[in-house]
Each structure stands twice: as structure tokens, then as C-alpha cells.
Amino acid sequence: MNDYTKADREKIMRGLKIPDTPVLPGYRIYHNFLRPHLGLNGRTPAEATGISVEGENKWLTLIQNASRGGAQSRASGAFRNDQ
């Protein structure tokens, strides 16, 4: 069946014990911008509020927009990967 043990779970969750862990903000981004939700008919929460993330690699698009401030893209309601 499933060989996932309590030790495996604790190993994964260790990063959450560090106060400044990037795990939670990363998961929040994944949850809100990348992960489709059944309750939203397969859309992400961002898409449900009119924000789209465009490009083949959506993680890269979000990182690029964050690194340059992304104000222009967010104002238009879309994140774009302008390579």
C-alpha cells in the first residue's frame, strides 16, 4: 500500500520549524497561482480573481515578475514571461 512513514513526514516538515523558512511562502504561491482547485472548476484562486500567469514555465514567470517588481504586469491582471 503506502510506505510513507511518520519519519518521512517529520523529515519533510523539518523546514517549518525554522522561523524564516521559504517553505510556507513557496507553498502559498503554489497554492494561489499554480494549483488548480476543484471548488473553482479547475482554476487557481488567482485566475478566479482575474489574475493570469502566462508562459510555459509558470514558476519562472512568477519569479521573473517578482525580481523586477512586476507592477506593470500585475496592473494589467496578468503575469507574463517576457524572455
Secondary structure as UniProt FT lines:
FT   HELIX           6..13
FT   HELIX           14..17
FT   TURN            19..20
FT   HELIX           23..29
FT   HELIX           30..34
FT   HELIX           38..40
FT   TURN            41..42
FT   HELIX           45..48
FT   TURN            49..50
FT   STRAND          52..53
FT   HELIX           58..67
FT   HELIX           71..75
FT   TURN            76..77
FT   STRAND          78..79
//
